[in-house]
Amino acid sequence: MADDRTLEAEFDFHGEALDHIFSTYARLHATCPVGRGERYGGFWYLTKNEDIFAAEQDPIRFSVAPSMLLPDFGTDFPLIPIDIDPPDHSRYRRILLPLFTPRAVAELEDGMRDTARQLLAQVRKQRVADVTALYARPMPTIVFSRLAGFPEKDWPKFDAWVDDIIYERTTDPARARAAAREVVDYFDHLLQARRGTADTPDLISRLLAARIDGEPLTHDELISYCYLLFVAGLDTTAWAIRSSLWYLARDPGAQERLRREPDLIPAAAEEFLRTLSPVQAMARTCRADTEIRGRQIKAGDRVLLVFGAGNRDPESFDSPEEIHIDRQANRHLAFGAGIHRCLGSTLGRRELVVALEEFLAAMPGFSHARPQEEWHGIGRLTLQTAGD
């Protein structure tokens, strides 16, 4: 029992904890699937797929306020729309929905492929390459920045900001908050510059033109929306591409099968999202005393929905720890569920599929040059390739 309590109290889902998070999930499932962690001000966690889905379907009891992020992304304001509860949530969310429909995303695919092929031309020149720097990071940055309307001259600044905001916030909060202030200042100036300019079919223009109850978004609301789109649009897809290639570099049989059977790549992408999800957990605030699996959660308590654990729940998936690139029944939580399901999920999964299709077509074989590099994040991924 003492070991179980220690496991509960010390549970973490950031930084080096991710190195062994999957074995931690297995232990939590077996001994304490609902527990109380002491980090980040204290929180309850849910690890079972069924419990997480139920919480996602109950936004009244499980509110996103004050933030869906634990800890937050260095801001003192809610991020729109993920930190907004009903009924206002749907008003904010529907503003950008037309740009993320399957039809709208399909129209971006040619540009995605052109970008991927241009980047791969540089990767192929090297027999040992950091494919994060040359491929996994720049591809979503280019695709999303064009869609959003971020000026190309500004793109070189983005990676450092994202790294500081997301990956330094648990070890160096001051650095994360400094980067957050820079991003806020950036969008303050960008929005001022874009007001009154010719309308263009991008996210910034749609936000500037949006109306809620006949009123435009306030400047603070615009900055909040842009801030979230910036961080989410650049980091999560880069992580998904990198982690998928990290796995394939360790499994030459899977590589070859996907080259022989490219129609399996979408299923493989879903399996990589399930097992190596860029978003391992998000937080809620319980609004009423609640009992889950015999544990008493009080109103006001923070509750962590551990998507990564739900995706490896043995009661929901056969052989949950194994990656089956042809898995069919795959109701995973990589994009969340319910009303707060990721707004850009259609775009993100299409980018991942295109990135894998183009990489596998261009590279006859690849393996790890530095096997010690971990699966998570958007740090280096050094691969040995059959370059030109």
Secondary structure by P-SEA (a helix, b strand, c coil): caaaaaaaaaccccccccccaaaaaaaaaaccccccccccccccccccaaaaaaaaaccccccccccccccccccccccccccccccaaaaaaacccccccaaaaaaaaaaaaaaaaaaaaaaaaccccccccccccaaaaaaaaaaaccccccccccaaaaaaacccccccaaaaaaaaaaaaaaaaaaaaaaccccccccaaaaaaacccccccccaaaaaaaaaaaaaaaccaaaaaaaaaaaaaaacaaaaaaaaacccaaaaaaaaaaacccccccbbbbbccccccccccccccbbbbccaaaaaacccccccccccccccccccccccccccccccaaaaaaaaaaaaaaaaaaacccccccccccccccccccccccccc
